[in-house]
């Protein structure tokens, strides 16, 4: 029966854009847009940049580590997490929702001189989305 458990979408019923819009409410972000077939969403805020969420029911932190071996170990509200700062401007915090499920919280700054703000903002987004997810 383990294959059934692995195939179950832990994010069933959660829409990345609805969650992102809820978290961005009152902060001046445009409504989130899903730009792929996956459950991910991006919203921009004029003068700041864009943030995004991806709810991935298939890949866990091990796959994130494989694609980005330089990611730094961290935690989000007690969950295992990885953080990576991208030199082209932006930061991604990936945290575990299960062995084969993760959330990516991302922030990309509009102006390169503000890139240092991207990881604190991505961590904040991750910390605010975490309580809305299955344990």
For each residue, the residues with C-beta under 8 A, 3 or more apart:
1: 4 5
2: 5 6
3: 6 7
4: 1 7 8
5: 1 2 8
6: 2 3 100
7: 3 4
8: 4 5 12 57
9: 12 57
10: 57 97 98 101 133 134
11: 14 39 55 57 97 101 133 134
12: 8 9
13:
14: 11 18 19 39 55 132 133
15: 18 19 39 41
16: 19 20 32 34 39 40 41 53 54 55
17: 20 21 31 32 33 34 41
18: 14 15 21 22
19: 14 15 16 22 23 41 53 55 129 132
20: 16 17 23 24 32 41 42 43 51 52 53
21: 17 18 24 25 31 32 43
22: 18 19 25 132
23: 19 20 53 125 128 129
24: 20 21 27 29 32 43 45 51
25: 21 22
26:
27: 24 45
28: 45 46 48
29: 24 32 43 44 45 51
30: 33 43 44 45
31: 17 21 43
32: 16 17 20 21 24 29 41 42 43 52 53
33: 17 30 41 42 43
34: 16 17 39 40 41
35: 40 42
36: 40
37:
38: 54 56
39: 11 14 15 16 34 54 55 56 57
40: 16 34 35 36 52 53 54 55 56 104
41: 15 16 17 19 20 32 33 34 52 53 54
42: 20 32 33 35 50 51 52 106
43: 20 21 24 29 30 31 32 33 50 51 52
44: 29 30 48 49 50
45: 24 27 28 29 30 48 49 50 51
46: 28 110
47: 110
48: 28 44 45 109 110 114
49: 44 45 90 107 108 109 110 111 114 118
50: 42 43 44 45 107 108 110
51: 20 24 29 42 43 45 105 106 107 108 121 122 125
52: 20 32 40 41 42 43 104 105 106 107 108
53: 16 19 20 23 32 40 41 103 104 105 106 125 129
54: 16 38 39 40 41 103 104 106
55: 11 14 16 19 39 40 103
56: 38 39 40 59 101 102 103 104
57: 8 9 10 11 39 100 101
58: 100 101
59: 56 63 64 100 101 102
60: 63 64 96 98 99 100 101 102
61: 64 65 80 81 82 94 95 96 102
62: 65 66
63: 59 60 66 67 102
64: 59 60 61 67 68 71 82 94 102 104
65: 61 62 68 69 71 82
66: 62 63 69
67: 63 64
68: 64 65 71 82 84
69: 65 66
70: 84
71: 64 65 68 82 83 84 94
72: 82 83 84
73: 80 81 82
74: 81 82 83 93 123
75: 78 79 80 81 95
76: 79 81 93 95 123 126 127 130
77: 127 130 131
78: 75
79: 75 76 95 96 97 130
80: 61 73 75 95 96
81: 61 73 74 75 76 93 94 95 96 126
82: 61 64 65 68 71 72 73 74 93 94 95
83: 71 72 74 91 92 93 94 119 122 123
84: 68 70 71 72 91 92 94
85: 90 91 115 118 119
86: 89 90 91 92
87:
88:
89: 86 108 109 112 115 118
90: 49 85 86 106 107 108 109 115 118
91: 83 84 85 86 106 107 108 118 119 121 122
92: 83 84 86 104 105 106 122
93: 74 76 81 82 83 104 105 106 119 122 123 125 126
94: 61 64 71 81 82 83 84 102 103 104 105
95: 61 75 76 79 80 81 82 102 103 105 126 130
96: 60 61 79 80 81 99 101 102
97: 10 11 79 101 102 103 133 134
98: 10 60 101
99: 60 96
100: 6 57 58 59 60
101: 10 11 56 57 58 59 60 96 97 98
102: 56 59 60 61 63 64 94 95 96 97
103: 53 54 55 56 94 95 97 126 129 130 133
104: 40 52 53 54 56 64 92 93 94
105: 51 52 53 92 93 94 95 122 123 125 126 129
106: 42 51 52 53 54 90 91 92 93 122 125
107: 49 50 51 52 90 91 117 118 119 121 122 125
108: 49 50 51 52 89 90 91 118
109: 48 49 89 90 112 114 115 117 118
110: 46 47 48 49 50 114
111: 49 114
112: 89 109 115
113:
114: 48 49 109 110 111 117 118
115: 85 89 90 109 112 118
116: 119
117: 107 109 114 120 121
118: 49 85 89 90 91 107 108 109 114 115 121 122
119: 83 85 91 93 107 116 122 123
120: 117 123 124
121: 51 91 107 117 118 124 125
122: 51 83 91 92 93 105 106 107 118 119 125 126
123: 74 76 83 93 105 119 120 126 127
124: 120 121 127 128
125: 23 51 53 93 105 106 107 121 122 128 129
126: 76 81 93 95 103 105 122 123 129 130
127: 76 77 123 124 130
128: 23 124 125 131
129: 19 23 53 103 105 125 126 132 133
130: 76 77 79 95 103 126 127 133
131: 77 128
132: 14 19 22 129
133: 10 11 14 97 103 129 130
134: 10 11 97
135:
